[in-house]
Amino acid sequence: MIRKIFKNEYFIELGLLLIFFIFETYTQNEYLLSSLVVLFGISFWVFPRDRKVKIWLWVIGMMLGFIIEVFMGFVSRSQYWNYGSFFGVPLWLPFVWGLGFESIYLLGKFIKQKI
């Protein structure tokens, strides 16, 4: 049972996201968080299923997330980053947007398999 869970890509990838959010809560090092997110993004591509889709989702999510964060920063700054060095946006945040796009895709696939 445990072996089957750890072979399942959904649990591994969601676990990696949980690790990132724990690191993000307790550290303010922008470069450490950015490299951690990039490593997690690359680990999403290790699994052979839907590799091209995951790469495209990550790239589109990064671009769209960056545009949204910068635009909303000009319109209404509802959150403030003390260490945002990339047009007022933390360096790791567009990467997390990309991982979020991938995670939503994987969650949808997981739900579809269970139905």
Stockholm file with secondary structure:
# STOCKHOLM 1.0

chainA/1-115         MIRKIFKNEYFIELGLLLIFFIFETYTQNEYLLSSLVVLFGISFWVFPRDRKVKIWLWVIGMMLGFIIEVFMGFVSRSQYWNYGSFFGVPLWLPFVWGLGFESIYLLGKFIKQKI
#=GR chainA/1-115 SS CHHHHHHSHHHHHHHHHHHHHHHHHHCCCHHHHHHHHHHHHHHHHHSCTTHHHHHHHHHHHHHHHHHHHHHHHHHCCCSCCTTCCBTTBCTTHHHHHHHHHHHHHHHHHHHHHHC
#=GC SS_cons         CHHHHHHSHHHHHHHHHHHHHHHHHHCCCHHHHHHHHHHHHHHHHHSCTTHHHHHHHHHHHHHHHHHHHHHHHHHCCCSCCTTCCBTTBCTTHHHHHHHHHHHHHHHHHHHHHHC
//
